[in-house]
Amino acid sequence: MLVYAGLNLINYGFVRFLWSQERVETAVYAATFAAVVITDVLTGIAVGVGLAIVRLLYTFSHLSIRREESDGVIYIHLEGAATFIRLPQLAAALEGLPPGTRVHVHLSELSYIDHACLDLFLSREWQLQSSGGELVLDWDALHGLFRKGDGRSSAKRAKANETRVGSVQRNKVARE
């Protein structure tokens, strides 16, 4: 009876959507469901929360740093989550840069960046500039990180920005 009731509580459309978005989340969902059916509700929920915490820790503790050099410019590509946990790894990558170097940091593959990492970039930018170098951050990609969670596509965001700018300009003309 409980298994039948549990199966009726599953939203299969949501499971398909979750599968198409991220399979690890679907595994957490399935493990939670299985633990509820095999044991009890409280244990099943505890298993689900525990797995979600493990996945979160894994996600926020992985940062890949790739360094390339071309025509005297150093390109640093960051992928994953740039958090205080990986700050020493990021600092080591920036520490080995010779003075007077031009460095481009690509942030488009980051899923998250925290204030500590941004502060490191800004301090290293100041150090490079004082020695005749330059640190270039991909600010557009950084702004994109903070816009990802708003549920709108880039086309919808562009249209919303266009509308907002247009209304500001119309208001300005109306006041004049």
N, C-alpha and C positions, 0 to 999 in steps of 0.2 A: 504494500500500500504506500509506504514512504517513498520507494523508488519510483512508483508511478507518479506520485505528486511532485517529486523532484524533477522528473523528466518533463512534466508539464510546465515547470517554472523556467525552463531554459528558453531563452530567446534565440532561436536558430539564425535569424537574420543578423543579430548582433555578433554571433559567433563567426559567421561568414565574413562580416565586415572586419572583425578583429583579426581573423586569419589573413585577410588581404593586407592589413596594415602592418601587423607585427606578430610573427608566429610565436615568439617567446611569451608574449602576453596571453596568447591562446593556450599555451602550455600551463601557465599559472592558473588560468581559468579552469582548465580541465583537471588539474591536480586538486584544486579547491573543491570542485564538484565531486571528484572521486573520493576525496577524504571525507566529505560530508556523507556520501552514500555508504562508504565502508565503515566509518566510525560513528561520529555524531556531528551535529551542526557546529558546536563550539570548537571541536578539534579541527574540523574542516576549515573554518574561518581562520583559525590560528595558523594552519598550514599555508593558506593563501596569503595571509599578511606576511608570514615569514619568508615565503618565496618572493613576494613583491619587494621586501626590504633587501634581500640578497641581490635581486636584479638591479635595484636602484643603486646599491653600493658598487656593483660591478660597472654599471653605466657611468657613474660619476668618478670612477677611479681609473679610467682608461683614456690616455692621450697619446696619440701617435705624432711624432715630430719628424718631418722629412726635410732635409736641407739639400739644396741644389745651388750650384754656382755657375753663372753664365755671364760672360762679358764684364767681369768685375763686379757684378751684382749678386748678392746672396739672396736666394728665395727660400723662405721657411714656410712650409705647409703644415698646418695644424689640423688634426682630425680627432674627433671625440669630444671630451669635456675638459676644458681648461679650468681646473679648480685648484684651491689651495693645496689639495692632496698632491697634485703633480707640479706644484710651484718649483720645487728644487730641480726637477727634470727640465722644465722650461727655462729656469735661470741658467742652468748649465749650457743649454743650447745657445742662449744669448751671450753668455759670458765669454765664450771662445771667439767672439767676433773681433777682428783686428780694428784698431782705431782708424777712422776716416773711411769706413766701409759704407756702401749703400746697401740697405737691407729692406726687402719687401716681405711682409708677413701676410700670408693668405689665410683668412679666417672663415672662408665659405664652407668648409667641411666640419666646422665646430657645431656641436649640438648645444653647448653651453659655455659661457665664460663668466667667471666671477670677478669681483672688484680687485682682489689681490693680484690676479694675472694682468688686469688692465693697468694697475699701478706699476707693476714690473715693466710693462711695455713703455709706459710714460717715463719712468726713471731711466730706462735704457736709451730711450729716444734722446733725452737731455744729454746723457753721456756721449752718445754718438755725435750729436750736433756740436758739442763742445770740442770734439776732436776733428771736425770737418766732415763727418759722416752724415748719414740720414737713415731714419727708420720710417718706412712707409707702411701704415696699416690699412687694410682693406675695410674702410669705415662703412661702405655700403653693405658689405656682407655682415658686419657687426650689427648694423641697424636691422638687417633682415632677421638676425637671431631673435631679436626682441619683438618682431612682428609675426613670427611663425605661429605663435599660439593664438592669434586673434580669429582663426577659423575662416579667413578669407583668402582667396587666391591672390597672386600678385596682380592679376588683371583687375580684380575687384578693388584692391587697395589703390591701384593707379587711378581708377575711375573715381573712387572716393576722394582721393587727393585732388584730382582735377575739379571735382564738384566743390570741394572746400575752397580751393584757390579761386575758382570762378565766383563763388559767393562772396568771398572777401573782397575781390576786385569790384563786384557789383555794389557792395556796401560802401566801398571807398568812393566810387563814382557818385552814388546817391548822396553822400555827405557833402561832396563838392558842389 
